[in-house]
């Protein structure tokens, strides 16, 4: 099944090149995580109240937290661009800090924001017909009313498939290939069934690791932070590798190896 093969191939890409993955993403991820933890600790101490309400956060602390989120976003996309270029162009890292391609990075940022908007609109668009269909089914066949609890998952999968299809513009932006949203839509036409399998598999795997990371952080906070950073990096690179694989198969017409 191609949907599963895409996921499995993406996992192999990361683990076959684990050293390069760590060279590209470890230092920036750790630096961002440490900075975020320091800022969060500082602001928590300065804004703690009896109720613990977020409304008590001062403007200065809110600005710091926002700045931390922006920095983490920039670092994440910096890593993603470097990873796309490594996989598609065999641009190997030469140290423990990934190279920064300003023009490719800003193109990537632009398409990322555009895809976020599209995914939000898609979520709203998918919600209405899915809710309507399940409501009609539950009215005529009451037993099917239990499907309602799966509505969020169904909508997330549909949005994820939309992202995987149109998100092929991101690997293209990373390597400087002329490729837009319309071309992405056309290149991935007829792949919904395949990508539903890929998206569902990714969501299940991420859910399982999310539970593991949460439990580890509760038992051993220091170990939890360290494992969260490393495992989070690997999972994010698998996600990016899925996009890269979809781009390679449907746009560059590569064969899975």
VOBA-1610 file (N, C-alpha, C; in pm, whole numbers, padded with zeros to 5 digits, always signed):
BEGIN
Unk+00085-00119+00000Unk+00000+00000+00000Unk+00088+00124+00000Unk+00070+00212-00098Unk+00161+00325-00117Unk+00158+00422+00001Unk+00039+00441+00061Unk+00031+00533+00175Unk+00122+00491+00288Unk+00122+00362+00319Unk+00211+00309+00423Unk+00356+00318+00380Unk+00383+00288+00252Unk+00521+00292+00202Unk+00580+00432+00213Unk+00497+00535+00188Unk+00544+00673+00201Unk+00587+00701+00344Unk+00505+00657+00440Unk+00539+00677+00581Unk+00666+00600+00616Unk+00671+00472+00579Unk+00787+00389+00614Unk+00915+00443+00552Unk+00906+00488+00428Unk+01022+00545+00360Unk+01070+00671+00431Unk+00977+00752+00478Unk+01012+00876+00548Unk+01083+00847+00679Unk+01037+00743+00749Unk+01104+00703+00873Unk+01246+00654+00842Unk+01259+00575+00736Unk+01392+00525+00699Unk+01486+00639+00662Unk+01435+00741+00595Unk+01519+00855+00557Unk+01585+00913+00681Unk+01504+00932+00787Unk+01557+00994+00909Unk+01657+00902+00978Unk+01622+00774+00996Unk+01708+00685+01074Unk+01830+00637+00995Unk+01820+00635+00862Unk+01938+00604+00782Unk+02038+00718+00787Unk+01989+00836+00811Unk+02074+00956+00812Unk+02064+01026+00948Unk+02067+00945+01054Unk+02047+01000+01188Unk+02156+01099+01227Unk+02280+01070+01187Unk+02388+01164+01220Unk+02362+01299+01155Unk+02326+01298+01026Unk+02297+01424+00956Unk+02174+01494+01016Unk+02077+01413+01058Unk+01957+01471+01120Unk+01994+01546+01248Unk+02082+01485+01328Unk+02125+01549+01452Unk+02215+01669+01422Unk+02299+01658+01320Unk+02383+01772+01284Unk+02299+01893+01241Unk+02192+01865+01168Unk+02108+01973+01118Unk+02019+02032+01227Unk+01964+01945+01313Unk+01860+01995+01402Unk+01888+01998+01550Unk+01988+01923+01599Unk+02004+01909+01744Unk+02041+02039+01813Unk+02147+02104+01768Unk+02194+02226+01837Unk+02089+02337+01833Unk+02030+02370+01717Unk+01925+02473+01717Unk+01805+02436+01804Unk+01766+02307+01804Unk+01651+02264+01883Unk+01679+02276+02032Unk+01796+02232+02074Unk+01833+02241+02215Unk+01843+02387+02259Unk+01905+02469+02175Unk+01919+02611+02209Unk+01781+02677+02224Unk+01690+02646+02132Unk+01555+02702+02138Unk+01480+02652+02261Unk+01496+02521+02293Unk+01428+02462+02408Unk+01479+02523+02539Unk+01611+02539+02550Unk+01669+02597+02671Unk+01625+02742+02687Unk+01632+02818+02579Unk+01590+02958+02584Unk+01443+02969+02623Unk+01359+02884+02565Unk+01217+02885+02595Unk+01191+02852+02742Unk+01264+02751+02793Unk+01247+02711+02932Unk+01289+02822+03027Unk+01399+02889+02995Unk+01447+02999+03079Unk+01346+03114+03080Unk+01298+03151+02963Unk+01201+03261+02954Unk+01072+03225+03026Unk+01023+03102+03005Unk+00899+03059+03069Unk+00914+03059+03221Unk+01028+03012+03269Unk+01053+03010+03413Unk+01056+03152+03469Unk+01121+03240+03396Unk+01132+03379+03440Unk+00995+03446+03446Unk+00916+03426+03344Unk+00785+03491+03338Unk+00689+03429+03438Unk+00699+03297+03460Unk+00613+03232+03560Unk+00639+03289+03698Unk+00767+03310+03730Unk+00801+03363+03861Unk+00750+03506+03878Unk+00752+03580+03767Unk+00712+03721+03775Unk+00564+03742+03768Unk+00488+03641+03721Unk+00345+03663+03698Unk+00256+03568+03774Unk+00315+03484+03860Unk+00233+03387+03932Unk+00134+03457+04023Unk+00014+03411+04024Unk-00091+03465+04110Unk-00159+03350+04181Unk-00248+03383+04272Unk-00318+03279+04346Unk-00402+03193+04254Unk-00461+03255+04154Unk-00546+03180+04061Unk-00468+03120+03947Unk-00348+03175+03920Unk-00267+03124+03810Unk-00323+03164+03675Unk-00406+03267+03671Unk-00470+03306+03546Unk-00371+03364+03447Unk-00387+03325+03318Unk-00302+03380+03213Unk-00329+03528+03192Unk-00448+03574+03238Unk-00482+03715+03221Unk-00393+03805+03306Unk-00324+03745+03404Unk-00238+03825+03492Unk-00102+03851+03430Unk-00073+03793+03314Unk+00057+03812+03250Unk+00075+03957+03211Unk+00190+04012+03249Unk+00217+04152+03218Unk+00248+04168+03069Unk+00233+04290+03014Unk+00266+04313+02873Unk+00410+04276+02840Unk+00500+04304+02934Unk+00641+04273+02910Unk+00664+04122+02898Unk+00601+04048+02988Unk+00615+03903+02983Unk+00546+03844+02861Unk+00431+03900+02825Unk+00361+03854+02706Unk+00448+03876+02583Unk+00517+03988+02579Unk+00606+04017+02467Unk+00721+03917+02462Unk+00776+03883+02580Unk+00885+03785+02586Unk+00838+03648+02538Unk+00720+03608+02582Unk+00666+03478+02541Unk+00638+03474+02391Unk+00587+03585+02339Unk+00561+03593+02196Unk+00693+03586+02118Unk+00792+03658+02167Unk+00924+03656+02102Unk+00985+03517+02103Unk+00964+03443+02214Unk+01014+03305+02223Unk+00945+03216+02120Unk+00813+03234+02106Unk+00737+03154+02008Unk+00785+03184+01866Unk+00810+03310+01836Unk+00858+03348+01703Unk+00996+03288+01678Unk+01083+03294+01779Unk+01217+03238+01764Unk+01210+03088+01738Unk+01124+03018+01812Unk+01109+02873+01793Unk+01058+02842+01653Unk+00966+02924+01605Unk+00911+02909+01471Unk+01021+02925+01365Unk+01103+03027+01383Unk+01212+03054+01288Unk+01313+02939+01288Unk+01349+02893+01408Unk+01446+02783+01419Unk+01391+02657+01354Unk+01263+02629+01377Unk+01200+02510+01319Unk+01204+02513+01167Unk+01166+02625+01108Unk+01165+02634+00962Unk+01308+02634+00906Unk+01401+02691+00978Unk+01542+02687+00939Unk+01588+02542+00927Unk+01553+02460+01027Unk+01588+02318+01025Unk+01521+02248+00908Unk+01393+02278+00887Unk+01317+02212+00781Unk+01376+02240+00642Unk+01413+02365+00618Unk+01472+02401+00489Unk+01601+02323+00467Unk+01685+02319+00571Unk+01812+02247+00561Unk+01789+02098+00536Unk+01685+02041+00600Unk+01658+01898+00583Unk+01607+01867+00442Unk+01516+01950+00391Unk+01470+01932+00253Unk+01589+01933+00156Unk+01678+02028+00176Unk+01791+02044+00085Unk+01887+01925+00097Unk+01901+01871+00217Unk+01986+01754+00236Unk+01928+01633+00162Unk+01797+01610+00178Unk+01734+01492+00118Unk+01726+01504-00034Unk+01686+01620-00085Unk+01661+01635-00228Unk+01786+01674-00308Unk+01874+01750-00246Unk+01993+01797-00319Unk+02122+01733-00269Unk+02109+01648-00165Unk+02227+01587-00102Unk+02325+01694-00055Unk+02270+01799+00002Unk+02350+01908+00058Unk+02384+01871+00202Unk+02494+01805+00221Unk+02530+01751+00353Unk+02573+01863+00449Unk+02536+01848+00576Unk+02581+01946+00676Unk+02732+01933+00697Unk+02797+02046+00719Unk+02941+02045+00738Unk+02980+02066+00884Unk+02882+02093+00967Unk+02907+02113+01109Unk+02781+02083+01187Unk+02770+02143+01305Unk+02653+02119+01389Unk+02556+02237+01388Unk+02577+02329+01296Unk+02483+02438+01273Unk+02444+02433+01126Unk+02315+02417+01095Unk+02276+02406+00953Unk+02301+02535+00877Unk+02329+02523+00749Unk+02346+02641+00667Unk+02215+02718+00655Unk+02227+02849+00638Unk+02108+02935+00628Unk+02102+02998+00490Unk+02001+02959+00412Unk+01978+03015+00279Unk+01865+03116+00291Unk+01899+03244+00297Unk+01800+03348+00327Unk+01685+03349+00228Unk+01715+03344+00097Unk+01608+03352-00002Unk+01517+03231+00006Unk+01574+03110+00026Unk+01493+02990+00037Unk+01410+02992+00165Unk+01472+03043+00273Unk+01402+03049+00402Unk+01280+03139+00393Unk+01293+03257+00336Unk+01180+03351+00332Unk+01070+03303+00238Unk+01107+03235+00130Unk+01005+03172+00046Unk+00929+03066+00126Unk+01003+02990+00202Unk+00944+02883+00284Unk+00849+02941+00387Unk+00890+03048+00452Unk+00805+03115+00551Unk+00675+03164+00487Unk+00687+03226+00370Unk+00569+03278+00301Unk+00470+03167+00269Unk+00518+03057+00215Unk+00428+02945+00182Unk+00372+02880+00308Unk+00450+02880+00416Unk+00402+02822+00542Unk+00281+02899+00594Unk+00291+03031+00595Unk+00178+03113+00640Unk+00056+03094+00549Unk+00081+03085+00421Unk-00028+03065+00325Unk-00097+02930+00350Unk-00018+02827+00376Unk-00074+02695+00403Unk-00151+02692+00534Unk-00105+02766+00633Unk-00178+02774+00760Unk-00317+02832+00737Unk-00324+02939+00659Unk-00454+03001+00627Unk-00543+02902+00553Unk-00486+02833+00454Unk-00563+02736+00375Unk-00614+02623+00464Unk-00531+02575+00557Unk-00571+02465+00645Unk-00683+02508+00739Unk-00677+02631+00789Unk-00783+02682+00876Unk-00915+02689+00799Unk-00909+02744+00678Unk-01029+02753+00594Unk-01081+02613+00561Unk-00989+02521+00532Unk-01028+02383+00501Unk-01096+02317+00620Unk-01045+02342+00739Unk-01105+02283+00860Unk-01250+02327+00874Unk-01273+02455+00851Unk-01410+02507+00859Unk-01495+02447+00747Unk-01438+02443+00627Unk-01511+02388+00513Unk-01545+02241+00527Unk-01452+02162+00582Unk-01477+02019+00601Unk-01574+01993+00715Unk-01572+02079+00816Unk-01654+02057+00936Unk-01803+02055+00903Unk-01846+02149+00821Unk-01990+02161+00794Unk-02049+02038+00726Unk-01994+01991+00614Unk-02053+01871+00552Unk-02037+01745+00636Unk-01921+01731+00704Unk-01899+01611+00786Unk-02000+01606+00900Unk-02019+01718+00968Unk-02117+01725+01078Unk-02257+01697+01026Unk-02291+01755+00911Unk-02423+01735+00852Unk-02448+01588+00818Unk-02349+01524+00755Unk-02364+01384+00715Unk-02381+01294+00838Unk-02298+01315+00939Unk-02306+01232+01060Unk-02438+01256+01132Unk-02486+01382+01132Unk-02614+01413+01197Unk-02729+01342+01127Unk-02727+01342+00994Unk-02832+01275+00917Unk-02829+01124+00940Unk-02707+01069+00941Unk-02694+00926+00963Unk-02741+00885+01102Unk-02706+00966+01201Unk-02745+00932+01339Unk-02895+00945+01359Unk-02960+01031+01278Unk-03106+01046+01286Unk-03177+00925+01228Unk-03128+00879+01114Unk-03190+00764+01047Unk-03146+00631+01106Unk-03020+00624+01148Unk-02966+00501+01207Unk-02899+00540+01341Unk-02975+00540+01451Unk-02924+00587+01581Unk-02791+00526+01623Unk-02769+00401+01584Unk-02643+00336+01623Unk-02523+00413+01570Unk-02539+00476+01453Unk-02428+00550+01392Unk-02402+00683+01463Unk-02485+00715+01562Unk-02461+00839+01637Unk-02327+00839+01707Unk-02275+00720+01736Unk-02144+00709+01802Unk-02031+00762+01714Unk-02058+00776+01583Unk-01956+00830+01492Unk-01921+00973+01527Unk-02011+01041+01597Unk-01988+01182+01628Unk-01859+01203+01706Unk-01823+01106+01789Unk-01701+01122+01868Unk-01575+01119+01783Unk-01588+01069+01660Unk-01472+01063+01571Unk-01466+01183+01476Unk-01561+01275+01488Unk-01564+01390+01397Unk-01434+01470+01398Unk-01381+01505+01516Unk-01255+01583+01515Unk-01143+01510+01441Unk-01131+01378+01464Unk-01025+01301+01399Unk-01044+01299+01248Unk-01168+01280+01202Unk-01196+01279+01058Unk-01157+01412+00995Unk-01194+01522+01062Unk-01164+01655+01009Unk-01014+01680+01006Unk-00944+01638+01114Unk-00797+01655+01119Unk-00730+01579+01006Unk-00776+01456+00980Unk-00718+01376+00872Unk-00739+01444+00737Unk-00860+01495+00713Unk-00889+01561+00586Unk-00804+01687+00568Unk-00787+01762+00676Unk-00703+01883+00668Unk-00557+01844+00646Unk-00514+01737+00711Unk-00376+01691+00696Unk-00349+01648+00552Unk-00447+01581+00491Unk-00432+01540+00351Unk-00421+01664+00261Unk-00502+01764+00289Unk-00493+01890+00214Unk-00354+01950+00227Unk-00302+01947+00350Unk-00168+02001+00374Unk-00061+01921+00299Unk-00073+01787+00301Unk+00026+01704+00233Unk+00025+01729+00082Unk-00093+01751+00026Unk-00102+01775-00118Unk-00044+01912-00155Unk-00096+02015-00091Unk-00051+02150-00125Unk+00086+02181-00064Unk+00120+02109+00042Unk+00248+02133+00109Unk+00369+02093+00029Unk+00347+02031-00087Unk+00463+01999-00173Unk+00531+02127-00223Unk+00464+02241-00205Unk+00531+02368-00241Unk+00647+02396-00146Unk+00645+02337-00026Unk+00750+02367+00072Unk+00886+02306+00033Unk+00893+02177-00001Unk+01021+02125-00049Unk+01070+02200-00173Unk+00975+02236-00262Unk+01012+02310-00382Unk+01072+02446-00345Unk+01010+02514-00248Unk+01062+02643-00203Unk+01201+02628-00142Unk+01220+02519-00068Unk+01349+02497+00000Unk+01464+02479-00099Unk+01435+02418-00214Unk+01543+02393-00311Unk+01542+02493-00427Unk+01447+02586-00424Unk+01443+02689-00528Unk+01379+02645-00658Unk+01294+02543-00654Unk+01226+02497-00775Unk+01102+02582-00800Unk+01075+02622-00925Unk+00955+02701-00956Unk+00831+02613-00949Unk+00756+02626-00841Unk+00644+02536-00817Unk+00545+02605-00724Unk+00421+02625-00770Unk+00321+02694-00691Unk+00209+02603-00644Unk+00109+02664-00579Unk-00001+02587-00522Unk-00083+02514-00629Unk-00108+02582-00741Unk-00186+02518-00848Unk-00112+02396-00901Unk+00019+02409-00919Unk+00100+02297-00967Unk+00100+02184-00865Unk+00103+02220-00736Unk+00100+02119-00629Unk-00032+02042-00632Unk-00141+02115-00649Unk-00274+02052-00655Unk-00283+01956-00775Unk-00233+02001-00888Unk-00239+01918-01009Unk-00148+01796-00998Unk-00030+01816-00943Unk+00067+01706-00935Unk+00019+01595-00842Unk-00058+01632-00740Unk-00104+01533-00642Unk-00250+01493-00663Unk-00303+01522-00780Unk-00441+01484-00812Unk-00457+01332-00806Unk-00564+01287-00742Unk-00591+01144-00734Unk-00516+01072-00623Unk-00455+01146-00532Unk-00375+01083-00426Unk-00446+01082-00290Unk-00571+01127-00285Unk-00640+01140-00156Unk-00640+01010-00076Unk-00676+00898-00142Unk-00681+00770-00071Unk-00546+00732-00013Unk-00442+00747-00093Unk-00306+00715-00048Unk-00266+00803+00070Unk-00293+00932+00059Unk-00249+01026+00162Unk-00334+01017+00289Unk-00456+00967+00278Unk-00537+00942+00398Unk-00468+00836+00484Unk-00417+00732+00419Unk-00344+00627+00492Unk-00218+00685+00557Unk-00144+00766+00481Unk-00022+00827+00534Unk-00054+00919+00651Unk-00154+01004+00635Unk-00191+01099+00739Unk-00238+01028+00865Unk-00321+00925+00849Unk-00372+00850+00964Unk-00259+00783+01039Unk-00165+00724+00967Unk-00050+00659+01029Unk+00033+00760+01107Unk+00059+00876+01047Unk+00137+00979+01114Unk+00069+01026+01242Unk-00061+01046+01237Unk-00134+01094+01355Unk-00130+00992+01468Unk-00144+00864+01433Unk-00139+00758+01535Unk+00000+00754+01600Unk+00103+00755+01518Unk+00240+00750+01570Unk+00270+00871+01659Unk+00230+00989+01612Unk+00254+01110+01691Unk+00175+01108+01821Unk+00054+01053+01817Unk-00026+01042+01939Unk+00041+00951+02042Unk+00091+00837+01996Unk+00158+00742+02086Unk+00282+00806+02149Unk+00365+00870+02066Unk+00485+00934+02120Unk+00451+01052+02210Unk+00341+01120+02181Unk+00297+01230+02266Unk+00264+01182+02406Unk+00196+01068+02416Unk+00164+01011+02547Unk+00291+00970+02620Unk+00383+00907+02547Unk+00510+00864+02609Unk+00588+00983+02662Unk+00597+01088+02582Unk+00671+01208+02625Unk+00605+01273+02745Unk+00472+01277+02746Unk+00401+01338+02860Unk+00429+01259+02987Unk+00420+01127+02979Unk+00444+01044+03097Unk+00587+01057+03147Unk+00684+01061+03055Unk+00824+01072+03095Unk+00851+01207+03161Unk+00786+01312+03111Unk+00807+01445+03170Unk+00745+01454+03309Unk+00639+01375+03335Unk+00577+01375+03467Unk+00662+01299+03568Unk+00723+01190+03523Unk+00803+01107+03614Unk+00940+01168+03641Unk+01008+01209+03533Unk+01142+01267+03545Unk+01147+01393+03458Unk+01121+01510+03515Unk+01114+01633+03436Unk+01236+01659+03349Unk+01358+01638+03405Unk+01479+01666+03327Unk+01490+01570+03209Unk+01467+01442+03236Unk+01470+01342+03129Unk+01360+01372+03028Unk+01246+01416+03079Unk+01133+01447+02992Unk+01165+01558+02894Unk+01231+01664+02943Unk+01267+01776+02855Unk+01367+01731+02749Unk+01467+01653+02791Unk+01569+01606+02697Unk+01507+01514+02592Unk+01425+01419+02637Unk+01363+01326+02543Unk+01264+01398+02452Unk+01195+01496+02508Unk+01099+01572+02428Unk+01169+01645+02315Unk+01286+01702+02344Unk+01360+01776+02242Unk+01409+01683+02132Unk+01470+01571+02169Unk+01527+01479+02070Unk+01419+01406+01991Unk+01322+01348+02064Unk+01215+01276+01996Unk+01129+01372+01915Unk+01107+01491+01969Unk+01031+01592+01895Unk+01100+01628+01765Unk+01232+01638+01769Unk+01309+01667+01647Unk+01293+01555+01545Unk+01305+01431+01591Unk+01296+01317+01500Unk+01156+01309+01438Unk+01052+01328+01520Unk+00915+01322+01468Unk+00891+01434+01367Unk+00941+01554+01398Unk+00921+01665+01305Unk+00994+01639+01173Unk+01113+01578+01180Unk+01186+01546+01057Unk+01118+01435+00978Unk+01053+01342+01048Unk+00974+01241+00977Unk+00859+01308+00903Unk+00792+01403+00969Unk+00685+01480+00905Unk+00735+01551+00780Unk+00849+01616+00794Unk+00906+01689+00680Unk+00948+01591+00571Unk+00996+01474+00612Unk+01036+01373+00515Unk+00916+01318+00438Unk+00800+01313+00503Unk+00678+01272+00433Unk+00648+01371+00320Unk+00656+01500+00351Unk+00636+01602+00247Unk+00739+01587+00136Unk+00863+01565+00176Unk+00971+01550+00078Unk+00948+01427-00010Unk+00902+01319+00052Unk+00876+01195-00023Unk+00760+01214-00121Unk+00654+01279-00073Unk+00539+01306-00162Unk+00584+01393-00280Unk+00666+01492-00252Unk+00720+01577-00357Unk+00806+01495-00454Unk+00892+01411-00399Unk+00979+01330-00484Unk+00903+01234-00574Unk+00796+01172-00520Unk+00719+01074-00598Unk+00634+01143-00705Unk+00558+01242-00664Unk+00455+01297-00754Unk+00503+01417-00838Unk+00609+01481-00795Unk+00657+01598-00870Unk+00784+01562-00947Unk+00883+01506-00877Unk+01009+01470-00942Unk+01004+01330-01004Unk+00895+01257-00979Unk+00876+01122-01036Unk+00987+01027-00995Unk+01029+01037-00869Unk+01130+00944-00817Unk+01063+00813-00776Unk+01143+00708-00771Unk+01097+00579-00725Unk+01134+00563-00577Unk+01046+00499-00499Unk+01079+00470-00361Unk+01189+00364-00356Unk+01287+00385-00270Unk+01397+00290-00257Unk+01400+00228-00119
//
